[in-house]
Amino acid sequence: MVFITFPRRTALVLCCFFSLVSVHATSLAEDPWADGVVSYNAIDPVPGFATLEHVLGEPVGGSVYAASNSKTYSVGCPGPAPGSYLLLKFNTPVEDHPDNLMGYDFIVYSNSFWAGGDPYRKWCEPALIEISEDINANGVPDDPWYVIPGSRNLNRGVLPQGIPNPTPSLAGNVLNPNTNGTEYDWGYAELTPTLQKYLDSFMRPDDPFTVGLTDRSGGGDAFDIRWAVPVDETGLPEGITRFHFLRVSAFINMVDSVLGTVSPEISGAATVARDVDTDGDGILDDYEIRVADTDPERPESTVLALEIPQEYGGSPAGTLLGEAADARGNALALYSSGLRTDVRNFNCMVDIADVDDPATGTDIPGLLKSGAVRTFDSSESDFNTAQVQDARLTLAYTSSEIAGLDEAGLQPFRYDGAQFTQDGITSVTRDMESNQLTFHSRYAGLFVLASVAGDGDIPGGSGVIMLRAEPSSGVVGEPGDLVSFTSDPILLEDDSLLPDGTLFTLAATLGSIVSPDADGAVPGIQTASLGGVIAFQWRCGAVAGLAEVSAISLDGVLHGRYAYSLAPGPATSPVEIFTARPNQTAPGPVAFITSPIYDAFGNVLTGEQTVTLAVENGAPAGQDARPDLPGHQVALANGCAAFSVRVDTDNKYDTATVFIYLYADPEETALVGSASFIFEAVPMPLGGALPAAALLILCAVAALKRAVGSSRRTP
């Protein structure tokens, strides 16, 4: 099959329409994505978006604020027959299965986004969707077609020449005229943003009838096969229950003054997963089988996130990204190390299994290997390279596996294919009561426990020591705060104090230990006990989140950990300000929302922080979040500020202008964002002013929570 490419502003025509072109996805044969391009025609496509492979396989998303155009194809604009269209084929038919999540059957992904982060205002370049089943099983689209009319009740008569942008607007910078949390438009492609990948999100539909994002969805536009109606008399009046072919067509003639010609841009199509999670690991079975290649019946064979999208709470340093565990207690947990950059994976496939020693003839000098051999497999073999913290591994062992060994001396070793090594292994702790060894490892792989000869499994426990920090929380910086840690008195089993000079290995994330090393001959930084306590200092760095500071005795039995909270620094510019609801009028109160607010180091500000609101030609209408501070303080949620303002009006004019200023400090010396807005002035009866103010404040907060997710969720 041959493609013929003509210059821009002419059609791109496929030579032979009824053969599947040699463009195929590189993923699994039974994956949920579109498998091939049957044909296409692109009139005046957007330059740089002509790679057909971009519509195959898994989509690549951005955020609600900005699309990712790294994997996008421009369908083109309406015009002479056959118009602009893209015809895709699914090798595995898409079915109207009763178990499909939320009742939707397929999703089309695009590069739509929320204008200014407002879910009521979107940039849309909608496309008409048609589907057809390969009834005669000849692999070509020569069976009846069915069209999805969508919210505007359209039919194939709008093709190929297209129609003007209807009223209310359907294309371009579109304002949803509904104010009750429902979408005005649905049933077309490129209405909903595509988010970055998060676990099985690309097989989870977004509710097309509700403003905002459905939890755990990857965005995109979801469709129900039952919406489809026959395009002509060859189709069945009752419609179809499955399809193989999907046609995406441009149907709106419009040129935007800023972004140019309206052309649908598609980044993929997917089958919706069935709402079945057999092992309860939070990952739908269809995703495990068709994409991840993990076992849907074993929770230890699963998918973990490497980062969480900001829309679902984000993943500041120290955030638990996910944990896989088996019934015996073996576990692998991943934690965020903060901001990740450049090209990277967003998911990690893991598995835990009991295995035999692969190198029985390879000894560990001075030690005896136990029978506790486990694989902690991961699609990311090096967690440092994956830009997350070293994995926390828990290896559970049985009495028979450590028979004849010294339990208190058990140590983990990783097999690198040639030898058993402790390279990348840190923070080893022993819980002899639960028969578990926990440690951090930079690398995934096969691990074995080893020790000297001894009495095997003996009664014993795990000595937890209490660490205290001064100050108890800190703020990031370069350098950051200096923190002093001291333990409570450490007692032995006979209630005597721990002997002086007992060494503890110190470790910390998000900063560095600054106390001198008590024993340079021992790997790591050591501190020695004195008077039954240990004391050391740590300096935090520029990454906000939860830092883990630990002190572990050399035998791993005594250990203390402290989760130290590091707050972001003050807000920095630029902060964008938007109206939170369409069609608001003065005097209001008028609801506003901001873009995510960052500090100088790129950390998203947290809910414990505030910004100062100042208003010209109006006044703040909401509650002051920090009345103990000067100025009007606005609290943050998921890094964004939601607030309301009462706008001054003058009976001489039909409009009112208000100026909004946001400052990083209560003294209003560090301006981080400003904007002016013009509203229609509508007199409001005095009796209705106060209830309306309270209602709009609640609406602004509800809009923010709906738009970016009300809390961090971990499957």
N, C-alpha and C positions, 0 to 999 in steps of 0.2 A: 504494500500500500504506500502511496506517495502523497505527501502534502504539497500543494502549490501555494506559495506565499506571494501576494501582490503588495504593492506599495500601500502605505497608510492612506486612509480615506477611500479604499476600495475593499471589496469583499475578500476574505480568506476562504477559499473554497476547497472542499475535500473532493478528490477526483472520483472516488467510488463511494457512494453513500452507504451502501448496504453491506459493508465489510467492516469488521472491527479493526481499527488501526493498530499499528504496532507500538502503542503507548500503554504500558501496564504498570500497576502499582508493584512495588518491590516487596510488599509485606506478604503475610501468609495467604494461601489460596482461599481459606474460609474466613478471612478477616471481614469486618463489617463495612469497609470502605468501598466506594465505587472502584471497579476493577479495570475499566477501559473506556476510552473515548471512541464512540462509534462514528460520529461525524460532528462537524461544527461549521459555523459561518460567522465571521466577526467583521462587522462594518464599523469602521472608525474606532477600533479598540484603543484603550489607553496605552501609550507607549511604555514598553518595559514590562508588560503583563501578558505576554503572548506564549508562555511556556505551558503547553497542555498538561505535562506531567504534574503540574501544581494542583490540578483538581482531583488527582488520584491519591489514594493513601490517606493517612491521618492528617487532619488540618494542623496549621500552626496559628496560634492565636496571640493576641496582645492583651489589651485591657479594655474596660469600658471607656477609657479616656482616649486611647489611641490604638488603632489597628496595627497588626503586624502584616506588612505587605511582602514578606519574604517568600510566601508560597500562595500566590494569588494569580488568577487568570481573568482577564477582561473579556466578557462575553461580547461586548460591542453595543451598538446602538440600533434602534429600529430603522428599517429602510426597505428597499426593494426586495421582492421575494428572492430567497427564502427568509429574509430578515437575519437578525443576529440571534444565534442559538448555540447551545452546547448539548450534545446528546451523549449520555453516559450509560454504561451497562454494569449491572451487578451480576456476577456469576452465580452467587447464591441469592435466590429471590428474596426481596423484602416483603415480609408478611404482616398482615393485620392480625397479629397474634393476641389473644385475650390477656396474656401475661405481660405484654409490652408495658414498660414503665409509663404511668400516667395515661395510658391509652393512646399514646402517639407511636408512630411506626418508623419514621425516618427524619433526618435532620440535614439541612443544607447550610453549610458554613460560608461566611463571607467576611468582608472587611468593614462592615458597618460599625459605627461607634456612637456613643452618647455625646452630643455636642455640649462641651463644657462640663461633662460628667453628669448631666441632668438626664435621668431616665425618661423624662417627658419630652425631651428634645433630642432627636437623633439625626445623623446623616445617613440617608437611605438611598439606594439605587435599586429599587425592587425589580424582581424578575418573576415571570409567570412560570408555574410548575405544571408539567404534564407527565403522566406515567402510562406505561403499557406493559402487559404481561406477554412473555414469549409463549403463547398458547401452543403454537405448532412446533415449538422446540427446534426451530431452524437457526437460532442464534442471530436473527436479524429483526429489526423493528417493523414488521409488516402486519402486525395484529392491531386491533382497535386501540385507539388512544383515549385517555381520559384527562380532563383538565381540572385543576383545583381553582374554583372561582375566587376564593378568598373573601375578605371583608367587603370588597367593592363589587362582588358578584360579577366578575368578568368572565368572558369566554374567549375562545380562540379567534373570535372576530377582531380582537385588538391587534392581531398579528397579520402580516409582518411589519406594516408601516407604523404601528404604535399609535398612541393617543397622547394629547397634551396632559401635563400634570393636572390631575383632577383637584376639586375642592371638596373638603379640606385637602391640603397638600399630601401627596403620597411619596414624592421623591424630593431629594435635596435636603435642606435643613428643615426637618419636619417637626412641628409642634403637635403633640397629642392633645386634642381639644378636650378629652375626658379629664376630669379632676377627681375621680373616685377610685383611682388605683387600677383601673382596667385599661387595656390597650384598645385604641380605636381601630387599628389595622392589624391584620394577621392573615396568614395563608399565602404569603409571597416570600421569596428568598430575599436576603439582604435587608432585613428589618432589625435584626438583633446582633449585637457584637459577639465576636468569638474571643473567648478568654484563653489564657495560656493553659496548657494541659495540667490537670490535677487529678491524679488517680484515674478513675474510669469515667471522667467527666464528659468525654466526647461521645459516649454512648448513653448519656443521661440528657433528656430533653429539658429545655426551658419552657415554662408554661407560656404559650403565645398570647393568652388572654389577660395576663396579669403584668402590670408594670414592674420593672426590676428584673432580678434574676432568681430563678429557682435554685434552692440550695444544692450544691455539688454539680450543677449543670455546667457544661463548657460553653454555654451560649448557643448561638446559631438559631435557625428557625425550624421549629418542629412541625410536622404534618401528620395528619391522620389519613390513611388510605380511603377511609369512608367518606372523606370530603370530596373525592374525585367524582366527576360526572362525565358521561360520554361526550366527545366532541362532535360526533355525528351519529347517524342512524346505525352504523356498524357496531357500536358499543352496546353493552347491556345496560338497560335502564337502572338496574340495581347496583351497577358499578362492579368493581373487582375486589378481590381480597389479597392480592399480592401483585408484585411487578418485578420486571427485570430491567426495564429501560426508564430512564429519567431524563426529561428534556427541560432545560432552563432557557428561557427566552426573554430578550429585552423587549419592553413594550411601552416605555414612556419616553416621549420626545421632550428633552429639556436640556438647557445649557445653564449651569450655575455661574454666577458672576465671579465667584472666587475659585471654585474647584473644577470648573469647566464642564465638559459634556458628561451627562449622566449615563454611565454604563455599568451594568451589574458586574461585580467582581467576586468570583467564587473561589473558595479555597478547599472545598471538599464536600463530600456527602457521606452520610453514615446511617447504618441501621440502628434503631433504638434497641437497647438491651431489654430482655425480660426481667421482671422484678423478682429475681430469684438469687439468693445468696446462701447457698447450702451450708458452708462452713462458718458463716457469721463473721467473716473477717472484714466486712464493709465494702468488699469489691464484688460487683455483680458477676455471676457465673459466666455469662456470655462474654464479658470482657476478659476474664481469666482464660477462657478457652480460645477465643478468637483473636485476642491481641497479645496478652501477657504471656501466654503459654505456661501458666501456673496451674496448680491443682485446686479446683474449686471445692474439693472435699477435705482439704487439709489447711487449717488456718495458718500454719507455719510456712506454707507455700503461697505467697501473696505478693501484693504490690504496696510499696511504701512511697510516700511523697518525698521529694528532695527539697521542695519549697512549697509554700501555700500562697495562692494568689492573694493580692491585697483585698480583692472583693470578698474573700472569705476569711478575712482576719489577718492575713499576712503571717510571716514567720520570722520575727526578730530573733536574734541569737538566743539560744537556749530553749527555743520552742521544741517540744516533742513532735517530730514529724510523723512518727508512726512506730509501731512495734509488732513484730511477728513472734509468736510463742507456740510451743507444742504442749501437749498434755502433761509432759514430765517436768516442765519448768525451763527447758532450754529456750533462750530468747535472744532476739536481735532488735535493738532499738536505735533509731536515728534521731539526732538532734540538729537543729539549725545552727550554723556558725555565723549567721547574719546575711548581709547582702551578697547575692551571687551575681556574676557578671558573664558577659560574652556568650558564645554558643554553648549550650549545656543541655543535659537531660533534665526532665522534670519528675520522672518516675524511676523507681528502682525495684526490680523484681528480685525477691529473696526466697530462700528455702533453707530449712534446717533438717538435718537427717542424721541418724546413727549409722555409722559405717565401720568397716574394718580398717585396721592399720594398713595403709598402702605400702609401707616401707618397713616391714618387720625386721629386716636386716640392718636398718639404719638406727644406730644408738644415739642417745643424748648423753654426752659425757658427764659422768658422775651421778646420773639419775637413772631410775627405772621407769619405763613407760607404763601407764595404766591401761585398762581396757576402755576408758572413757574417751572415745574418738568421735568427733562430730564434724560435720561440714556445715559451715555458715556461708552458704553460697549467695552471691549477689551479682546482679548485672553491672554493678559498679565495683570493680575489684579494689580500687584505691579510693577511700572515702575523702581523703584530702584533695585529690584531683577532682572529685565530685563536688567540692566546695561545701561540705557539711562536716560536722565534728566526727572524730573517730567513733566508730560504732561501739555501743555498749553491748557486750556479749555476756550472756549468762549460760554457763555450762553446768547442767545438773548431772550428778553422777550417782551411781548405786554402790552399795557396800561391796558387792562382788567385783565391781570394776576397779576398786582401789585396794583390794585384799593384798596384804603384805607390804603396803606402802605407808609412809608417814602422812596422815591426812593434813596435819598442820603445815606441811611443807609442800603441798601440791602447787605446781606452777603450770601455766598454759604455754604451749609451744605450737607454732604454725608450721605446717609442712609446705615448703616452697618448690617442691619437685625434686630437690636434691638433698635437702637436710631439714632438720627441725630447728626453727629459729624463734627468737623472741623479738625480732625486729618489728617495730611498730606497736608492740604490746605495752600498755601502761596501766597504772591504777588498779592493781590486782587486789581484790578483797575476797575473804573466805567466810562463808557461813556454814560452819560444820554441823549446826543443828539441822539446817535444811538441806545439807549436802549440795551446796551450790558454790561455784566459783564465778565471780563477776569481774570483768576487766574491759578495758577499752582497747580497740585494735584499729589501726589505720587501714588494715587490709582484710578483705574477706578470704575465705578458704577453709582448709581442713585443720582442725585443732585437736591436740591430745593433751591430757594432763599427765604430769610426771612428778616424781618425788624420790626421796631416798627410801630405803627399806624401813618398815615400821609396823605398827600394830593394826593398820587398816582403819576402818570406820570406828571412831571412838566417840563417846559422848562429849559434846562440846558445843560452844555457841559462837556467836559473832559479837565482838566487843565494839559497840557503837559509842563514840565519844562525842560530846557536845561542843561545837565551835560557836563562838560569839564574835561579832564584827563591830568595829567602831570606826567610822559611822556605820549604821545598819543598812544604809543604801547610799548609792553614789550617782554621779553624773559623768557622762563620757567626756573625754577631752584628749588633747595631745600636748603634754601628758594628762591623764585623768587623775581622779582622786586617789590619794594614798589611804589604804585601809589596813587597820591593825586587827589581827585575828588572835584570839586566846581561847584555849580550851577550858572547860570545867575540870576540876581535879579528876585524874584518871586513876581508878581503883582496880586492883587485881582481884582474882576470885576470893582471896582471903581478906579482902577489904583493905589491904595495905596499899600505899601510894606506889605508883609506877616508879621504878628506879630511875635516878638521874642518868642522863646520857642515852636513854632509849631513843633510837632514831626513827623518824617518820619521813616518808617521801612526800614532798609537796607538789601539787599540780593545780593548774587553774586554766580556765578558758577566758577569753576576752580581756586578757591582761597578762601581767608577768609578776612572778615572785621576785621581790627585791631584797629579801633577807639573805645574809651570807650563807653559803653552803657549809653545813656542819661537818661534812665528810666527803671530800672530793673523790675518794676512792670508790664510792657507791654511786651508781648511775642516778641521774636526776639531782634535784636540790633537796637536801636533807635539813631537818631541824631536830635538835635534841631536847628531850624533856628536862625540866628543871623544877624541883619542888612538886612533882606530880602533874605538871601542866606543860603544854607546848605553846609557843607564841611565835608569830611571824608576821611579815608585812607583804602586802600585794598592792600593785598599782594597776588600776583599770585603764583600758584603752579607749578607742574611738567608736567601738561598736556597742550599741545599746542592746539590752535584753537581760536574760538570766545567766550570769556567769556561775560556773561550778568550780568551787574552790575545795580541794580535798587534802587531807593528811592521812596517810596510811602507814602503819607500822611495817617494818621490813618483812615480818612474817605474814602480813596481810590480815591478821586477826583483829587488830584494833584499827578502826577507821572512822573518820569524821568527814562529813560533807556539808557544805554551806551553799545554798542557792542565793547568790547575791544579785540584787536588782540594780541594774544600771539604767538610769533614765536618759533619754535623748537630751541634747542641749537645747537652747532656745530656738524658736522658729527662725527660719531665714526666708528671704524672698527668692523667687516670686511665688505668691499665693494668689490663685485665681478665685474670683468671687462670682457666683451665679445665683439667679433666682431659683428657688426650690420648687415653685409651682407656676404653671402657665396662667396667663390672663389675670394676674393680680392687679389690684387697683389701690390708689392712695385714698385715704390715709393709711389703709391697711388695718392691722399690722401686715407687713410683707415678709415672707419667709425667704431666707437665703441659705446657701450651702457653699462650701469652698472645695477646691481641689485638695488632695492630700498635702499635708504640711510637713516639711522635712527640717532637720537641723543642718548645721554646716557640714556634718559628716555623712549625710545621706540617710540618717535614721528617720523613720516616720514617727512623728510625735504621738504620745500615748494619751489615754483617757484621763490620766492624772494631771496632765498639763493643760494650760489655758493660753489663749491669746486675748489681747485687749481690743475691744471694739469701740471705735469712736464714729460718730455720725454727724454730718453737716446737713442742715435742712431736715432734721428728724431727730429721733431719739431711740435708743434700744428699748425694745418692748418685752423682752424675755427676762427671766430670772438671772441675777448676777451669780455666776458659779463660784466666785470667791469674794464675798463681801468684805473679807478682811484685807483685801488688797485695793490699792487705788484703781480708779477707772472701772469700766464694765467688763468683767471677765467672761469669756465664752469657753465652755468645756469642749473637748474633742471626743470624737468616736471614730475609731478606725482611721485616725489621722486627719479627719475632716471636721470642720466647725459648722454647726447648724445654729442659726440664730434668726430672730425676727426684729424688724424695725418699724416704728410708726413714722410715717412720712408727713412732713409739714405740707399743708395745702393752702392755696390762696383762692378765694372765690372768683378772682379776676381771670384765672386761667383754667383751661381744661386739662392741663397736665401738671405734674409735680416732679421735680428732680431731686434726688437724694444722693449724697456722696458718702461712701462707706470706706473706712480706714481700719486696717488691722495692724496691730503692733505686737512685737515679740515680748515687750516688757510693760509692766503696769505704769511706768513713768511716761510711756508713749514717746520714746526716743528712737526706737528701732522699727521703722515702718517696713512691713513685709508684704502688704497687699493693699490695693485701693481700687475702687471702681465707682462709676456713676451710673445711675439708672433713671429712666424717665417712665413714669406711670400715668395712666389715665386717672384724673382726679374725680372721685365719686363721693359725694357727701354721705356720711354714715350717721344714722340716728344715734344719739348718745347712749340710749339704752342697750344697743347691740354692740358697742365698742369693746367692752371688757370680755364678754364671752367669745367674741371673734378673735381677740388677741390670744386667749388661751388655746382656742382651737388651732390657730395657725402655728403656734409654737409646737403643739403636738404633731401637726402635719409635717413640719420641717424635720423633726426628729425621726418620725416614722419613715419619711422619704429617704433619709440618710441610711437608716438601718436596712430598709428594703433594697437600696441601691448597692451597697457594698458589703451586706452581710452583717447581722447583728452581733455575732460572736465567732471566735475561732472554733472550728469543728475538726475533731480528729476521728477518723473512722475507727 
